[in-house]
Amino acid sequence: MAQCRILLLPGWLDSGPDHWQSRWQLRHGYRRVTQDDWLWPKRGDWMARLEDVLLESAPRPTTYVVRPPPRGYE
């Protein structure tokens, strides 16, 4: 069985250097899915980028580590 791939999916404005996702990326070598525009994200662009990352390597189980939106953002 293939080893599980871990993808970090930051929320709006990305995750700064002291954020837990950034620390996990450095400590464990997890992959961060980066976006072209963190300030004005577009759903279609975001989904296309995620698909690009998933298709870069052979299919295997994937765990998504997401950051919830900021309080009051709905």
ABEGO torsion letter per residue (X at the ends): XBBBBBBBBBBBGEBBAABAAAAAAAAAGBBBBBBABAABBBAAAAAAAAAAAAAABBBBBBBBBBBBBBBGBX
